[in-house]
Structure formats: C-alpha cells, structure tokens
Amino acid sequence: MKEFYQLDVNKVYDYVQQELNFFDENPDIECNEIGDGNLNLVFRVKDRKSGKSVIVKQSLPYVRCVGEDWPLNIDRSKIESKLLEMEYKLTDGSVPEVYKFDEVMYTTIMEDLSDYVIMRTGLLSYNQYPKFVDQITDFIVKTLLLTSDIAMDHKDKKAYVKEFINPQLCEITEDLVYSEPFFDAKRNNIADYMKTFMEENVWNDKSLLMEVTKLKFDFMNNAQALLHGDLHTGSIFINQQNIKVIDPEFAFYGPIAYDTGALIANLVMNYLSTNVRCKDEKLKKKHMRYLLDTIRDVMDVFRDKCMKIWPDIVRDNMACRTPDFAKWYIDDIFVNTAGVTGCEMIRRTVGLAHVQDIDGIEDERDRENIRKLNVLLAKEYIMNRHKMLTGKDFIDCLVGFTSSQHIVDFH
C-alpha cells in the first residue's frame, strides 16, 4: 500500500513515471527544485532529449518557510487541485493544466510553464505586457462573478462554499494580512527603524485600526465568490501572449475585493519601487506610465465586463428586478478593493512575508523611504476607500500622494 513520503530531486522522476509514464524510453532527465514560495515543494522534471517536462508540486504538513514548528493541514492541496481543474474550464486554460492529483502523496502533476516568467520578475525587469489587462479581467470575471450568487443557483453555490471551506489557510490570511501587521506581533518581519514609525502612524491610529477590523470581518464573513486567495504578481506566469494563474491553495468563498485588492497592491508597490530602482529616466517614465494605465484599466475593464454580462447571467429574482443593484454591487467591490490594497501593502512591508519589489531596493536609504511611503499610501487607500469608485480614483490617489510633500527623505 502506497504511503506518503517527501519528494526530492533524486526521487521525483521515478515518481512521475510511476504515476503517469510521462517520459519516453531512455530519457536524459534533469530535475530541479524550483519552489520559492512559503509553503510547498515544487519540482521541474525535464527530458533534455524530447523537451517534455512537467511540474510536480507537493504539499508539506507544515509551513515550509518556518518549519515543523508551524503545522499545516496537508489536505490544502486537494482544494488547489480541484480549483485548478475548475478554473481551467472556466477560463479556457488561463491556469496550468492538471495531469493528475495524488491523494496519498498530496502532489499535483501539471503543465510546465517554462515559456512564461513570473510577472513580478518581469515587472522588476521593466517589461510591459499589453494583453495583461484584458486577460486578467477575463480571469477575474469568469472565476469570481460566475461563482457568485449573481450567476449560480443559490443552493449550488452554498454547496461549493462547504466544499471549499479552508479554515487553516484562511486563518493565515486573517493573521498575516489583517491582524499582525497592525501591532507589534512576534512574527512580523520588521526593520528596527520601522517600529517607531509604525507606532506613530499605524499601531496607535485608532481610526485606521477600526477600518482594518471592518475589512477583516468582511473577509471572514462575506462568502461572495470562489476566490483564488493569493492573487498577486508572484502568482501569475506571463509572456507577451498569455497569462497562467498559479498557486490557488488559499482558495475559499470570500469577498471578491480580496483578490482584486491583492493584485492592485502589488502593481502599486512595483510603481513605488520603479521610481527609485530604475536609473534610466526614459524607461522609468515609460514603465511607471504602464503601471498607472494597468491599475486604472484593470479596475475599469473589470467593471465594464461585469456590467456587459450581468443581464445574461443574473439569476436572483430580486437582483433581476432592481436595475441599480449591479452598480451598487460593483461599487462595493471597488471600495473594498481599495481597503484590501492598503492592508496588503502594509503587510508586505512589516509582516511576515515581504515582496522583492521593496526588499530588493539596493540603496538602504531608498529602501527605508519607500517602506515608509508605502505604509502612508496604504493608509490613504484604507481611509479613503469609499471615494474609490473608478480606476482613475485609484491612480489619482497614488500619483497625488507620491507627488506631494510626502516624497521626502524620512531620515
């Protein structure tokens, strides 16, 4: 009887052949562990002769970046695999194709995306992707609006809520995004110079903490749509033609704004990073303009696509009879997207898991200034979120704040 064991580069090829018989006879095999995430093992197995390759992702019974001191339910991989299979159909292939899920080994064997790069990596190299807005908004509308009560039979949707309940991964989000960055928590990954700054500007700001608490309880209680749960530029593979969204192991039924807010926040942080990292003024201007256009258009095109398909998909008898409900529904997503944007920016600055966009800034003074600016801008998104009803509002907040007196040397 097969039992669970942890894969490594010496075992993974034999494992793939045993499960799929994927490779030709007498292959020239290359195996690499390529995972750079916080939770799992990820391997690429490739035959250099034929060019065939697969990705093998194995869940571990603990948080990989911390170790066995932080146990984690290994069943999360079932949710991820099932959601990938669903989203592959919903989006016509905007996620990797799953070849097999192994319920004993907690592995997903899937399509290799070696023709793509992680979007964060591409953006840090100042690459632009003109098809991204259309493709990511298609993904968001098809995976979120179509799995909500707007488009689904209410009983079927409630059955999905039960099937995709994911309490341990949700708790990680509740702690690491909505709680610990807002006080001096042990797990925070915070530079010493940030502690006094956070005390003065965040941890003792009762009005801000009130708004964050509202957002946290929306996350915990608003089973609106089937979320990816970790939709940021590190979870998107991209090239000039297509996108592939990966790593939905945090999937559960929650507020649509959590996915859209995480995405917008990471685009904003790349904008701030580019302003100090890029030394070629012409390239800097071009890339920052691209990011502003992308932030604006992701929000506006998302709204336009929702409104366009709304009459054809809406099923609730009251929503059908209330013409203004669609605008209210999408306005609410915009408002909370701005709030989530701010929470994500703060947690990526002082919480457990950071982003390379900010931590990769080489100049120490620039890095400190951007960390502090990022926190102050995040507060603007949270506290003024009820004003964020268009894509232009999102970029006006960003440009207005960063071009004002707030661009200062915090030393």
N, C-alpha and C positions, 0 to 999 in steps of 0.2 A: 504494500500500500504506500502510495506516494506521500511524503511528508515535506513540510516547509523547510527550506534551508536558504541561507543568504547567498545570492549570486556574487561572483566576482569575474574578472576578465578571463580567468582560466576555465570557468565553468559555463559561461553564458552561451558559447557556440554550441556545445553539446546539448544544452537545454533547448535551444531553438530548434535544432534538428530533431530532437525527440518529440517536440510538440507540433512542429509544422513540416518537417522535412523540406525546409525552405530553399536550401542551397544545393547547387549541382555537385556531382561527384568530383572529388579531388580539388576542392576549392583552395584558394590562397587567402586564408582568413586573417582579418585584422579586427581586434576587439579593443574598444576604448571605453572607459567610464567617463561620461561627458556631463554628468549632472552637476549643476552649480546652484541648485535650489536648496531649500532648507529642510526638506522632508524625506526625499526618496533617493534610491539608486537609479541611475539612467545609463544604459549602455548602448553603444552603436556597434553592430556586428556587420562586417562588410567582407564580401568576396572580391578581392582585387582583380581576379580574372574576369568574372562576369559583370562586375559592377553592382550586383544585387546587394541590398543592405536592408536591415531592419533596426528599429529601436525597441529596446526592452526596458520597461520601467517597472521597478519592484518597490512596493511599499514596505516600510520597516515598522516594527511595533513601537517606535519612539521617534521623536523629532531629531532628525539627523544632525542638524546644526548645533544641537545642545547635547544629545547623547541619551543614554538609557535612563538618566535622571528625570526625563520628561517623557513618560509613556504616552503612546498614541494608538488609538484603535486602528488596527491594520485593515479593517473592513472598508475603510475610506476608498480603497482602490476599486471596489465594486461600483460605488457611486460614480467615480470618474469614468470608468469604462462604459457604463450604461449611458451616461450623459454624452460621451463622445459619439457613441453609436446613434443616439437620437439626433444630435446636432449635425452629424454628417448628412443625415437625410433632410433635416430641416433647412440646411444652408447649401445644399448641393456641393458638399465637400470642402467647406471652409475650416474644417478641423482634420487632424490626421485620421486616416482610415485604420480602424482596429481590425487586426487579423485574428487575434484570439485573446480572451481573458482567462487566466488560470486561477480558479478559486482556491486552490491549495497553496500555490506559490505566491499568490497576490501579485501577479505580474500581468502587465498588458503588453502584448507584442503588437507593434503598429508600424505604420508607414514612416520611413525615414524622410526627413525634410532637409537633406544636405544641400539642396538647391536654394535654400532660404537662409536668412540670417535673423537672429533675434532683433526685433525692432529697436529695442534700447541701444544695442550695439550699433545698428545702422544710424540712428539719430545722433549718437555720440561721435560718429564719423561725418556728420553733417550731410547725410544723404536725405533726399526728399522722395516721397512716394505719392505720385499724383493720383493713383487709383485707390488710395487707402480710405479716404472718406466714404466713397460710395460702397466699398466692400465692408468696412466695419459697421456702417449704419445698416446695411443689409443684414449682417450678422446679428446686431443688437435687436433689430425689429423682429426678425424671424425667431430668435431664441427667447426673447423676453415678451414682447407683446403677444405672440402666438401661444405662449404657455401661461397666459394670464386669464382671469375671469372674463376679460373682454372677448376673447376668441374661443375659449374652451367651455364645454359643458361644466357646470359648477361641481357636480359630483365627480366627474373625471378629474378635474383639477384638484379636488380635495384628496383623491386617491394618490395623485402624484405628490402632493405635499407630504403625505405619510411615507411614500416610497423613498423620497429624497431627504428625509429628515437626517440631519448631520450634526448632532449636538456638540460633539467634541471639537470639530473644526470650526463651528460657529463660535464656540467659547474662545478659541484662539483669536478670532476676529474681534469679539466683544472685548477681550482683554487688551490685545496688542494695538488695536486701532482706536477704540472708543473709551478706553479706561486708562491704562498705564502711562501713556504719554502725557496725561493731564495731571499727574502728580509725580513725586519723586520715587518711582517704583524701582525695585531691585533689578528687574530685567531690562530696564531702559539701557540703551547703548548711547550714552550721552557724554559729550566732551565736558571737561570741568568748567570751561568758560561759559558753557550754556546754562549751567544750573541757576546762577543768579538771574540771568536773563529770563529763563523760564519762570522762575518765581515771580518776577516783577510783571511779566507780560501774559502769562498763561495760568500758572498754578494758583495764583491768588485772584484771578479775574472771575468773580462770581457770575457775572452776566455771561461770559463765554462758557463757563462750566455748565450753566443751565442749558444753553443751546446745544452743547455737545451731548448732554444727557438726553435731551429730546431726540436727537439723531440716533443715539444708541438704542433707545426704546423703540424707535421706528424700525431699526434693523432687527430687533428681537421679535417684534410683533406683527410686522406688515408682510404677510405671506403673499406677495403680489405676483411674482413671476419666478420661473426657474432660472436662478442666477448662475453665471459662471463662478462667481465668488472671489475671483482674484484677477480681474481683467485689467491688466496694465501692459506697458510696453515690453516688459520682460516675459509676458505670456503670449506674445504674438510673434510668430515667424512671418517673414515678409520678403518679397522681392518686387521687382518692378511690375510684375503681372498679377500676383495673387497674395492673399494672406492665409495663414493657418493658425487658428487659435488653439493653444495647448493648455494643459495643466488645470482642468476644472475640478480638482478634488475637493475644493471648498464649496461645491455646488449645493444649493438648497433653495427652498422657496423663501424669497426675501424681497426687499424693495428694489425696484428697477434702478433707482438712483445709486445704489451701491456699486453696480457695475459701471455705469456711466461716469460716476464721480471718480472712481479709481483711475479710469482711463484719462480723464481730463487732468487730474492732478499730476500724472506722470508726464504729460505733454507740457504742462506749466513748468515743472521742475527742469525739464530739458531746456526750456526757454531761458530760465534764470541761469542755468549752467553755461549755456552757449554764450551768454553776454560777457562772461569773464574768461571762459576757456578759449574761445576762438580768437586768434590774433590776426586773422585775415579779415579786414573790415568789410570788404565786399561780400565775402562768403558769410560772415556773421549776419550782416543785414539780410541777405537772401534767406538764410536758414531761420532766422527769427521771424521774418515775414511769413515763411511757410508754416511755422508752428502756430502763429496767430490765426492764419487762414484756416488751418486744420482744426484748431479748437472751436472757432466760430462755426465752421461748416459741419463738424460732427454734430453739434447741438441742433443747428437749423435744419440740416438734411434729415436727421432723426425725426424731428417734429413733422417735416413735410411728408416723409414716408408713412409715419403713423396716421396722419390725417388723410392721406390718399387711400390707404387700405381700410380705414376704420369702417366706412359704410358697408363694406363687403364682409367684414369679419365679426362685427359686434353682434353678440348673441343675447345679452341680458335684456329682458323686456323693458326695464326702466331706462337703461342706457340708450336703447333704440328710440325711446320717446322723448329724450332730453337732448336737444341739439347742442346745447352749450357744455354738455358733460365732457366731451372729448377734449375741448380746450382746457377745462379745469383739470382734467386727469393729467394732461401732458405738462401744463404749468406746474403742477405739484411735483412731477419728476424733475423739472428744471430746477426748482427751488431747492429740493433736497440733493440734487447733483452738486450744486454749489457747496452745500454743507458738507457732503462727503468729500468733495475735493479738498476742503480745508483740513478735515480730520486726517486724510491720507497724507497730506503734505507735512503735517506736524509729526505724525508717527514715523514717517520716513526720515525725519531729521533727528529725533531724540529717542524713538522707540527701539525695540529690539532689532528690527530688520530695516536697513538703510537702502539707498539706491546709489549706483555708481555715478549717476549724473551729478550728485552733490559730493559724495565722499571722494570721487575721483578728481576733484579740482585740486591741482597740484600746489598752487600757492596757498599757504596757510592762512594768510590774511584774507584773500578772496574767499576761501572756503568758509571761514568764520562769518564773513559778511553775508554770504549767500545763505548760510544756515539761519542766521537771524532774520534776514529779509524774507526767507521762505516762511518762517513762523508768523511774522507780522502780516504778510499777504494772506496766509491761510486764515488768520483771524478775520480779515476783510470778507473772504468768501463765506465764512460761517455766519458772521454777524449781519451781513447784508444779503443773505441768500434770498430773501423774499423779493429783492429787486432784480434777481437774475432770471429773466423770462425770455431772453433771446441769446443767440450766440454772441452777438455784439456786446451784450452786457457782460459776458464772461471775459472777453478780451479787453473791454474798456476798463474793467476792474484791474486787470493785470497791467496794462500799459499805463493807466493813470497812476497806479500806486508806485510802480517801479520807476516812473519818470519824474516823480515828485521829489520832495525833500527826503523821502525815505531811502533813496540811493545815497547812502552815506557810508563812511568808514566807521564801523561800530567800535573801533579801538579808542 
